[in-house]
Amino acid sequence: MTALTAPVGQTARDTSAPLVEVRDLVKDFDIPGSQQLVRAVAGVSFDIRQGEVYSLVGESGSGKTTLARCILKLVEASSGEIRVGGVDVRAARGEALRRLRLQMQVVFQNPVGSLDPRMSVLDLVAEPIRAHLHPPRGSIEATVLELLGQVGLSRVHLERRPHELSGGQCQRVAIARALGLQPRILILDEPTSALDVSVQAQILNLLMELRRSHGLTFLLISHDLGVVRHLSDRVGVMYLGRIVEQGDARSIFEAAQHPYTRALLASMPDVEDGIVQPILIRGDPPSPSSPPTGCRFHPRCWLRARLDDPEICAMVEPPPVALGQAHQTACHFGDRTASVLSQLVPVANAHAAARLVTLENWQDPPFNRWGYVHVDQLVPTASISRGSGPVTDLPRDELDIDDLEFAFGGEAHTIRRMLDATQTDGYLILHRGRIVSERYAGDTTEETPHLLQSVSKSLTATLAGVLVGQGRLDPTAEVGRYVHELRGGSFEGCTVQHLLDMRAGTRFSEAYEDLDADIRISEQVFGWRPRSSPGLPDSLYEYMTGLSNAGAHGGRFEYRSILSDVLGWVVERAGDASIADLFSREIWSKIGAEWDASIAVDGSGCSVTDGGFSITLRDLGRFGLMHLGDGVIRGERIVPAAWVGRLLRADPELSTAFDGALEVPGVTGPDTMYHDQWWVLDPTHGIYVGIGIHGQILLIHRPSETVVVKLSTQPRPKDRQVFRYQMAGSLAICRALMEGTLPG
């Protein structure tokens, strides 16, 4: 079978008005001999932008093809609005409709059945061109030959009839016929389902190449989720006439929240790797002539069955809820889908999933849920010993936080809902040194070290503060004083404090979802991704010496992870030991940690201080308690009080440089800043937080004497809305602890 080429989801697209706009579209059919109507399309809305692939998926009878026929005006819609290129399709008549249809062409499911068996290939391709474009006499054969060449056919096929062609060749003729009218959008109705498997990939590759070369837009209708995942920019999931979930392809396939979408995804077989998905959907959809009340999926919904059949599902139709700029779902309990589904997957799947995790995918969903707690099996690490001292006791005083309500986005939410919706692996609340709440999910347990990602920066800076207190590190000194390899280069004039406050002028792109961004290239250097880029330096040390500047040192705040790695190098030189040994000796062995920690290192031993610490939930809480105690825990001073106190004083220069780079409603204000590798939300009241991608949080909340730790494996590296959501819930707990309103 021909291999599928890479998707073209990164091609430039027009971001102005959509090419296709569908609003509240309805299509009813009469039932002969009955007063009843069948509503095949029931209030559908979506857009398709110029140059993108929008796919519709769903079971047979969900309304996908009827929707496409309404757009083509092969059937009249009953109500709603359809616009193509700004033209009202429903109002178009005569010449206006003819011109409109030139912009829209369709490739049908059955290639042989869509072609007139009496006509030659020449006449089949030429017919619509003659009828609509009126080419000069004698030019048509050359035009047809050019079109056939574009679809992989040649002159030898000109005089053949459909029965003399293979199924794949017939589909190529159908595509050439559609291209002849120079359309803007192709509607592909199951374009490969009637073809042999060996031919399907050839046709799909051809379509994507034509999309690139002709600037085409595709509306793809398919049952094949593998094809949809590979080709699509965005996906709409239809059930019984409605779109129940839509979003960009990655969010649909990796973070779907509608139980019907999850059921479709679970139906994809994985015979090679032994992943046995639970059967989530049974039976046939109800008749569209008599759809269920409320949510149309509720009679077959596996999620509702496991939530004790909430009445709202059967009574109230769920409205679409935005999950970000590019994702929305229509489910009353969509935020519970992932957590409930994780309880249904057989335990054996965890072992099968482990075999699927690679150096290339371990940071990406769904593999990060295993990868983040097995870092030492994927990349080199150095152990951070807890020593042999006693463990700091964390007495329990557990309170019921699950049903605590808080407002977010104009709606009431609960802590349980927030934790379920944000892919929580571990959540710990420490109030006045006592455990108020502690919970784990997935492979995470009380003994499991979990990758902290950029919360590691806050730990590294705290170690720097210890060395400052010992007189071994001067934050006002230039970086080159400690690392001679950085003298005379781009870090000339850069102080240690510039690194601590992310105000160096270093050029470095932090666009996590761009695999060509500097952050992802640096991961290749230190071994977190395969080394696929040419000319990479051998070590992270060498990589840092080759960095250049985009501006002057000491300017505005700009978050760049590589500065934390440079800081780690400085700390190692100032402390004359590795980060692992220094952190163990100066902090970890003194705070009463329960377990050894670790830090990722590259092949040369360079520590990945921007995100490589792995620590258990409780031990990170103990580190937070030390910060809450002004650097003291168990009566022993670990960090100078003056160093911790730097986070508790407003600094107008830093706030000006920060310029509102992070907002947490109700907490951040004009004094918010980034200082000593912490996000200082409110220095006056002592509220600051360490933040890591994919949902890691270490919150120090002095007004309530609380430490909040959240370990997660969220699908997106950065999602400000999700961050604010989990912060809103965590801050609500802190307020409730201050007010004493949490039940025991």
Secondary structure, 3 states (H helix, E strand, C coil): CCCCCCCCCCCCCCCCCCCEEEEEEEEEEECCCCCCEEEEEEEEEEEECCCCEEEEECCCCCCHHHHHHHHHCCCCCCEEEEEECCEECCCCCHHHHHHHHHHEEEECCCCCCCCCCCCCHHHHHHHHHHHHCCCCCCCHHHHHHHHHHHCCCCHHHCCCCHHHCCHHHHHHHHHHHHHCCCCCEEEEECCCCCCCHHHHHHHHHHHHHHHHHHCCEEEEECCCHHHHHHHCCEEEEEECCEEEEEEEHHHHHHHCCCHHHHHHHHCCCCCCCCCCCCCCCCCCCCCCCCCCCCCCCHHHCHHHHHCCCCHHHHHCCCCCEECCCCEEECCCCHHHHHHHHHHHCCCHHHHHHHHHCCCCCCCCCCCHHHHCCCHHHCCCEEEECCCCCCCCCCCECCCCCCCCEEEECCEEEEHHHHHHHCCEEEEEEEECCEEEEEEECCCCCCCCCEECCCHHHHHHHHHHHHHHHCCCCCCCCEHHHCCHHHCCCCCCCCEHHHHHCCCCCECCCCCCCCCCCHHHHHHHHCCCCCCCCCCCCCCHHHHHHCCCECCCCCCCCCCCCHHHHHHHHHHHHHHCCCHHHHHHHHHHCCCCCCCCEEEEECCCCCECCCCCEEECHHHHHHHHHHHHCCCEECCEECCCHHHHHHHHCCCHHHHHHHCCCCCCCCCCCCCCEEECCEEEEECCCCEEEEEECCCEEEEEEHHHCEEEEEEECCCCCCCHHHHHHHHHHHHHHHHHHHHCCCCC
